[in-house]
Amino acid sequence: MQEIEESSPAYRGWRVVFACFLVAFFIFGFGLYGQGVYLAELQRSLGWVSACSSIASIRGLPAPCRS
């Protein structure tokens, strides 16, 4: 089996790095910066008060606000 250098684009470790980057990009983008969009919509459509929206954003779990 031929050894591939780490600086080569064919090195399989770069696929792992790229996959981790994509996962982190979507998790951080949606989880941290998307709350202003989807929590406002949940508040409007489900009639949540702002306290429930705050709890959901802090805890990450909207379960306590279900009616």
N, CA, C and O atoms as a GROMACS GRO file, in nm:
protein
  268
    1MET      N    1   0.083  -0.117   0.000
    1MET     CA    2   0.000   0.000   0.000
    1MET      C    3   0.089   0.124   0.000
    1MET      O    4   0.187   0.132   0.074
    2GLN      N    5   0.053   0.219  -0.082
    2GLN     CA    6   0.133   0.340  -0.096
    2GLN      C    7   0.092   0.442   0.010
    2GLN      O    8  -0.026   0.464   0.035
    3GLU      N    9   0.192   0.503   0.072
    3GLU     CA   10   0.170   0.604   0.177
    3GLU      C   11   0.139   0.738   0.110
    3GLU      O   12   0.212   0.780   0.019
    4ILE      N   13   0.032   0.805   0.153
    4ILE     CA   14  -0.006   0.936   0.100
    4ILE      C   15   0.038   1.043   0.199
    4ILE      O   16   0.014   1.030   0.319
    5GLU      N   17   0.101   1.146   0.149
    5GLU     CA   18   0.148   1.254   0.236
    5GLU      C   19   0.029   1.333   0.292
    5GLU      O   20  -0.074   1.346   0.227
    6GLU      N   21   0.046   1.384   0.413
    6GLU     CA   22  -0.061   1.460   0.477
    6GLU      C   23  -0.090   1.592   0.408
    6GLU      O   24  -0.200   1.645   0.422
    7SER      N   25   0.004   1.645   0.336
    7SER     CA   26  -0.019   1.772   0.266
    7SER      C   27  -0.091   1.752   0.133
    7SER      O   28  -0.129   1.850   0.068
    8SER      N   29  -0.111   1.629   0.093
    8SER     CA   30  -0.180   1.600  -0.033
    8SER      C   31  -0.331   1.612  -0.015
    8SER      O   32  -0.384   1.573   0.089
    9PRO      N   33  -0.402   1.665  -0.115
    9PRO     CA   34  -0.549   1.672  -0.107
    9PRO      C   35  -0.615   1.533  -0.103
    9PRO      O   36  -0.730   1.521  -0.062
   10ALA      N   37  -0.543   1.430  -0.144
   10ALA     CA   38  -0.599   1.294  -0.143
   10ALA      C   39  -0.591   1.228  -0.006
   10ALA      O   40  -0.642   1.117   0.012
   11TYR      N   41  -0.528   1.294   0.091
   11TYR     CA   42  -0.516   1.238   0.225
   11TYR      C   43  -0.655   1.229   0.289
   11TYR      O   44  -0.730   1.327   0.289
   12ARG      N   45  -0.690   1.112   0.342
   12ARG     CA   46  -0.826   1.088   0.393
   12ARG      C   47  -0.858   1.169   0.517
   12ARG      O   48  -0.976   1.192   0.546
   13GLY      N   49  -0.759   1.213   0.590
   13GLY     CA   50  -0.784   1.293   0.708
   13GLY      C   51  -0.849   1.427   0.677
   13GLY      O   52  -0.920   1.482   0.761
   14TRP      N   53  -0.824   1.480   0.558
   14TRP     CA   54  -0.886   1.608   0.520
   14TRP      C   55  -1.036   1.595   0.505
   14TRP      O   56  -1.109   1.692   0.526
   15ARG      N   57  -1.084   1.477   0.470
   15ARG     CA   58  -1.230   1.454   0.463
   15ARG      C   59  -1.291   1.464   0.602
   15ARG      O   60  -1.401   1.518   0.618
   16VAL      N   61  -1.222   1.412   0.701
   16VAL     CA   62  -1.269   1.420   0.839
   16VAL      C   63  -1.272   1.566   0.886
   16VAL      O   64  -1.367   1.610   0.949
   17VAL      N   65  -1.166   1.639   0.854
   17VAL     CA   66  -1.160   1.781   0.890
   17VAL      C   67  -1.274   1.857   0.824
   17VAL      O   68  -1.339   1.939   0.889
   18PHE      N   69  -1.298   1.832   0.698
   18PHE     CA   70  -1.407   1.899   0.625
   18PHE      C   71  -1.543   1.864   0.684
   18PHE      O   72  -1.627   1.952   0.700
   19ALA      N   73  -1.566   1.737   0.717
   19ALA     CA   74  -1.693   1.695   0.776
   19ALA      C   75  -1.714   1.761   0.912
   19ALA      O   76  -1.825   1.805   0.943
   20CYS      N   77  -1.610   1.770   0.994
   20CYS     CA   78  -1.620   1.837   1.124
   20CYS      C   79  -1.649   1.985   1.107
   20CYS      O   80  -1.726   2.043   1.184
   21PHE      N   81  -1.589   2.045   1.007
   21PHE     CA   82  -1.615   2.187   0.980
   21PHE      C   83  -1.761   2.209   0.943
   21PHE      O   84  -1.824   2.302   0.994
   22LEU      N   85  -1.815   2.125   0.856
   22LEU     CA   86  -1.955   2.140   0.816
   22LEU      C   87  -2.050   2.121   0.933
   22LEU      O   88  -2.146   2.197   0.948
   23VAL      N   89  -2.025   2.021   1.015
   23VAL     CA   90  -2.110   1.997   1.131
   23VAL      C   91  -2.105   2.117   1.225
   23VAL      O   92  -2.210   2.164   1.270
   24ALA      N   93  -1.987   2.166   1.255
   24ALA     CA   94  -1.974   2.282   1.343
   24ALA      C   95  -2.039   2.406   1.282
   24ALA      O   96  -2.101   2.484   1.353
   25PHE      N   97  -2.025   2.423   1.152
   25PHE     CA   98  -2.084   2.538   1.084
   25PHE      C   99  -2.234   2.541   1.101
   25PHE      O  100  -2.291   2.645   1.132
   26PHE      N  101  -2.300   2.427   1.081
   26PHE     CA  102  -2.445   2.423   1.091
   26PHE      C  103  -2.493   2.426   1.235
   26PHE      O  104  -2.595   2.489   1.265
   27ILE      N  105  -2.424   2.360   1.325
   27ILE     CA  106  -2.465   2.361   1.466
   27ILE      C  107  -2.451   2.501   1.524
   27ILE      O  108  -2.544   2.552   1.587
   28PHE      N  109  -2.336   2.564   1.504
   28PHE     CA  110  -2.316   2.697   1.560
   28PHE      C  111  -2.405   2.799   1.490
   28PHE      O  112  -2.460   2.888   1.554
   29GLY      N  113  -2.419   2.787   1.360
   29GLY     CA  114  -2.501   2.882   1.287
   29GLY      C  115  -2.647   2.875   1.325
   29GLY      O  116  -2.712   2.978   1.345
   30PHE      N  117  -2.700   2.755   1.336
   30PHE     CA  118  -2.842   2.740   1.369
   30PHE      C  119  -2.866   2.756   1.518
   30PHE      O  120  -2.962   2.823   1.558
   31GLY      N  121  -2.782   2.697   1.600
   31GLY     CA  122  -2.803   2.697   1.743
   31GLY      C  123  -2.776   2.830   1.810
   31GLY      O  124  -2.848   2.869   1.902
   32LEU      N  125  -2.674   2.900   1.766
   32LEU     CA  126  -2.638   3.025   1.832
   32LEU      C  127  -2.698   3.148   1.766
   32LEU      O  128  -2.743   3.240   1.834
   33TYR      N  129  -2.698   3.151   1.635
   33TYR     CA  130  -2.739   3.272   1.567
   33TYR      C  131  -2.879   3.262   1.506
   33TYR      O  132  -2.933   3.364   1.461
   34GLY      N  133  -2.939   3.146   1.505
   34GLY     CA  134  -3.071   3.130   1.446
   34GLY      C  135  -3.186   3.148   1.543
   34GLY      O  136  -3.302   3.145   1.502
   35GLN      N  137  -3.156   3.166   1.670
   35GLN     CA  138  -3.262   3.175   1.770
   35GLN      C  139  -3.352   3.295   1.750
   35GLN      O  140  -3.472   3.288   1.779
   36GLY      N  141  -3.299   3.402   1.701
   36GLY     CA  142  -3.381   3.520   1.676
   36GLY      C  143  -3.488   3.496   1.571
   36GLY      O  144  -3.590   3.565   1.569
   37VAL      N  145  -3.466   3.399   1.486
   37VAL     CA  146  -3.562   3.368   1.381
   37VAL      C  147  -3.664   3.265   1.429
   37VAL      O  148  -3.784   3.289   1.424
   38TYR      N  149  -3.616   3.148   1.474
   38TYR     CA  150  -3.712   3.043   1.503
   38TYR      C  151  -3.780   3.059   1.638
   38TYR      O  152  -3.894   3.013   1.653
   39LEU      N  153  -3.719   3.121   1.738
   39LEU     CA  154  -3.790   3.143   1.864
   39LEU      C  155  -3.897   3.251   1.851
   39LEU      O  156  -4.002   3.242   1.915
   40ALA      N  157  -3.872   3.352   1.769
   40ALA     CA  158  -3.974   3.454   1.744
   40ALA      C  159  -4.094   3.392   1.674
   40ALA      O  160  -4.209   3.427   1.704
   41GLU      N  161  -4.070   3.301   1.582
   41GLU     CA  162  -4.181   3.235   1.512
   41GLU      C  163  -4.257   3.141   1.606
   41GLU      O  164  -4.380   3.135   1.600
   42LEU      N  165  -4.186   3.069   1.694
   42LEU     CA  166  -4.255   2.984   1.792
   42LEU      C  167  -4.338   3.069   1.888
   42LEU      O  168  -4.448   3.029   1.926
   43GLN      N  169  -4.286   3.182   1.926
   43GLN     CA  170  -4.360   3.271   2.015
   43GLN      C  171  -4.487   3.321   1.947
   43GLN      O  172  -4.592   3.329   2.010
   44ARG      N  173  -4.477   3.354   1.820
   44ARG     CA  174  -4.594   3.404   1.747
   44ARG      C  175  -4.695   3.294   1.721
   44ARG      O  176  -4.815   3.314   1.744
   45SER      N  177  -4.650   3.178   1.674
   45SER     CA  178  -4.744   3.073   1.634
   45SER      C  179  -4.803   2.996   1.752
   45SER      O  180  -4.918   2.953   1.744
   46LEU      N  181  -4.727   2.977   1.859
   46LEU     CA  182  -4.777   2.900   1.973
   46LEU      C  183  -4.828   2.987   2.087
   46LEU      O  184  -4.881   2.936   2.186
   47GLY      N  185  -4.812   3.117   2.074
   47GLY     CA  186  -4.860   3.208   2.176
   47GLY      C  187  -4.777   3.208   2.303
   47GLY      O  188  -4.827   3.242   2.410
   48TRP      N  189  -4.650   3.172   2.292
   48TRP     CA  190  -4.563   3.172   2.408
   48TRP      C  191  -4.540   3.315   2.456
   48TRP      O  192  -4.532   3.408   2.375
   49VAL      N  193  -4.530   3.332   2.586
   49VAL     CA  194  -4.489   3.462   2.640
   49VAL      C  195  -4.337   3.470   2.629
   49VAL      O  196  -4.271   3.370   2.604
   50SER      N  197  -4.284   3.588   2.646
   50SER     CA  198  -4.139   3.604   2.628
   50SER      C  199  -4.059   3.527   2.732
   50SER      O  200  -3.943   3.493   2.706
   51ALA      N  201  -4.118   3.500   2.849
   51ALA     CA  202  -4.046   3.422   2.950
   51ALA      C  203  -4.019   3.280   2.900
   51ALA      O  204  -3.912   3.226   2.924
   52CYS      N  205  -4.116   3.221   2.833
   52CYS     CA  206  -4.097   3.085   2.779
   52CYS      C  207  -3.992   3.085   2.670
   52CYS      O  208  -3.913   2.991   2.658
   53SER      N  209  -3.991   3.189   2.589
   53SER     CA  210  -3.888   3.199   2.485
   53SER      C  211  -3.751   3.212   2.547
   53SER      O  212  -3.654   3.156   2.496
   54SER      N  213  -3.741   3.287   2.655
   54SER     CA  214  -3.612   3.301   2.723
   54SER      C  215  -3.566   3.169   2.783
   54SER      O  216  -3.449   3.134   2.773
   55ILE      N  217  -3.658   3.097   2.845
   55ILE     CA  218  -3.624   2.966   2.902
   55ILE      C  219  -3.580   2.871   2.792
   55ILE      O  220  -3.483   2.797   2.808
   56ALA      N  221  -3.650   2.873   2.679
   56ALA     CA  222  -3.615   2.785   2.569
   56ALA      C  223  -3.478   2.817   2.513
   56ALA      O  224  -3.404   2.727   2.475
   57SER      N  225  -3.444   2.945   2.507
   57SER     CA  226  -3.313   2.980   2.452
   57SER      C  227  -3.201   2.950   2.551
   57SER      O  228  -3.091   2.914   2.510
   58ILE      N  229  -3.227   2.965   2.680
   58ILE     CA  230  -3.123   2.938   2.778
   58ILE      C  231  -3.103   2.788   2.796
   58ILE      O  232  -2.989   2.741   2.794
   59ARG      N  233  -3.210   2.715   2.812
   59ARG     CA  234  -3.200   2.572   2.837
   59ARG      C  235  -3.188   2.490   2.708
   59ARG      O  236  -3.135   2.380   2.710
   60GLY      N  237  -3.238   2.544   2.598
   60GLY     CA  238  -3.236   2.471   2.473
   60GLY      C  239  -3.349   2.371   2.462
   60GLY      O  240  -3.353   2.292   2.367
   61LEU      N  241  -3.441   2.373   2.556
   61LEU     CA  242  -3.552   2.278   2.556
   61LEU      C  243  -3.684   2.353   2.567
   61LEU      O  244  -3.710   2.414   2.670
   62PRO      N  245  -3.767   2.350   2.464
   62PRO     CA  246  -3.895   2.419   2.472
   62PRO      C  247  -4.002   2.340   2.547
   62PRO      O  248  -4.116   2.386   2.554
   63ALA      N  249  -3.971   2.223   2.603
   63ALA     CA  250  -4.071   2.138   2.668
   63ALA      C  251  -4.144   2.205   2.783
   63ALA      O  252  -4.264   2.183   2.797
   64PRO      N  253  -4.080   2.287   2.869
   64PRO     CA  254  -4.154   2.345   2.982
   64PRO      C  255  -4.263   2.442   2.940
   64PRO      O  256  -4.349   2.476   3.022
   65CYS      N  257  -4.263   2.488   2.816
   65CYS     CA  258  -4.358   2.588   2.773
   65CYS      C  259  -4.476   2.529   2.695
   65CYS      O  260  -4.561   2.602   2.645
   66ARG      N  261  -4.481   2.400   2.686
   66ARG     CA  262  -4.592   2.338   2.611
   66ARG      C  263  -4.720   2.352   2.689
   66ARG      O  264  -4.722   2.343   2.812
   67SER      N  265  -4.827   2.376   2.616
   67SER     CA  266  -4.956   2.390   2.683
   67SER      C  267  -5.037   2.262   2.676
   67SER      O  268  -5.148   2.257   2.728
   0.00000   0.00000   0.00000
